[in-house]
Amino acid sequence: MKAILLIDHGSVREAANHMLECMAALVQTMAGPDVVVRYAHMELAGPSVADGVAACVEAGATEIVAFPYMLSPGKHSTRDIPRLVSEAQAAHPGVKCVVSPAFGVHDRLAEVILERAGVPVAAVATPCACVRPAGTPERYCGDGCRAVATARVEAAPSIA
């Protein structure tokens, strides 16, 4: 059974920590009963990443996709969360764990920004409408680019 483990930083504000719990409940409803959805915080609040991985396994998960509930591919989503998931996975041999990219650049996030700002969507973006700063060949949407993210999750090696 597949599981999704939402992981955020954690906060000293209790309401901020409860927000991730609400998101996990929403994702669970949308995913249906054939997918396990749990949540964890990197620090400052529980459940920990190790507790979250254990909760997924206890619910019957044999494959866990850890989702960094963060906007950018910064150090937490690219270094700290993969390390914490790998450490937690070690206690559950045989369970496959992968870490997905953080949100990054995604057209649906742009839609949420427009909605919250009270601005209608005027045009549908292509799956990757990356903007490169003048004079640079690099795409700064990085792992968050929908086209790149989809390919990466599908091809991600197990942490095991």
N, C-alpha and C positions, 0 to 999 in steps of 0.2 A: 504494500500500500504506500502511496506517495504522501508526503507531508510537506507543508510549507511552514517554515519557521520565520516569522517576522522579527527582525532584531533592530532595535533602535539604541541610542546612546544610554538612555535612562536619565532621569531628572530628579532634582530635589523637590520639584513641584509634583505632588500626588496626581493632580488633574492631568498633567502631561503624560504621566505613566499610564493612567487609565485610558487615554486616547488610543494608545497602541492596542490595548485590550479590546476596545470598541472596533478598531479596524480589523483585528483578527476575527472577531465575531462576524463582521460584514463579509470578509473574504470567505469564511467558513460557509456562510449562507449561500454565497454566490458559487462556490466550488461544489457544494453538495456533499452528501454523506460518504462518498467514496474517496475523499481527500481529507487528511488530518490537517488542521490549521492550529498552530500554537504561536505564542509570542514570547520574547525574552528581551532583557535589557543588558547592555554591555557592562554597565556599572551603575552605582547610585541607587538601584532599586532591584527588586526581584520580580519575576524569576530570572535567574542568571541564564547565560547561554547554555551552560551544562544542564541546568534544570529544564530548559526548553527542549533540548535534544532528548533528554530522558523522557519528557512528557510525550514527545512524538513517538518514541520507541514503545512506551507503555500503551499508547493508543493503537499500536499495530504497524507503525511505519517501518518499511524496509528501505525506503529512499527518502532523503530529506533535502529539500531545496531551501537553503538559508537565504532569506531576502533581506539585505541591508535596507532598512526603512530610513533611507537618507537620500538627500537630493544629489549630492556630488560624489564622484569617485575619489574621495579624500582618503586619508590614512586609516580612518576607522573602517570604511567599507572595503578597502583594498588590502589592508594589512592586519588590523586588529581583529575584525570579525572572522576572516579566514583562519587566523591562528586560534581563536577561541572555539570555533566550530571543530577544527582539527583536534584540539585537546579534548573536547567533549566527545567527539566521535570515537576516540581511542577506547573509551569505556564500553563501546557497543560494536564489537567486531562483526562484520557481515552487513552492517548498515551503511549504505552508500550515502555520502553527503557531498553536496556541491554548494557553492556560494554564487548566487546570481549577481549581476551588476546592480549598483544603486539606481535610483530613478533616472538621473541624468537628464538628457534632452529627449522629450517624447511629446508627440502632438497632443495626446490626451491631457498631459499636464498643462500645455499651452491653453487648451480649452477650459480647464479649471481656472486658470489665471484670468482669462477673459470673462468667464462667468462671474467670478468674485468681484471683478472690476465693473460689472454691468455693461460689458461690451460684447455685441454679438460676433460670432465667427463669420468673417467675410470671405474666407477662402479655405479650402481643405489643403493641408500641407502634404507633401509627399512623405513616405515613411522616414526619409532622412533629409531634412531641409537644413543641413548643417551650414553654418556661416563660418568662413575662415577669415580671421583678422587679416587686414591688408598686408600683403607681402609674405604670408606664411603658408606653407603647404599643408600644415597640420589641421586635422579636424578636432576641434575641442569638445565635441559632443562625446567623444571617447566611448567608453563601455556603455554609456547610457543611450546611445543611438539605437533606435529600435532595430534596425537592420543588423547592427553589430551585436546587440544584446541577445537577440533571438538565436543567432548562429552560435554565440558563445555558450549559452545555457545548454543548447542541444549537444554541443561538442565537449562540454566541460568534463574533465577527468574527475574521478572519484577522489575524495580526500583520503580515503582508506589506504 
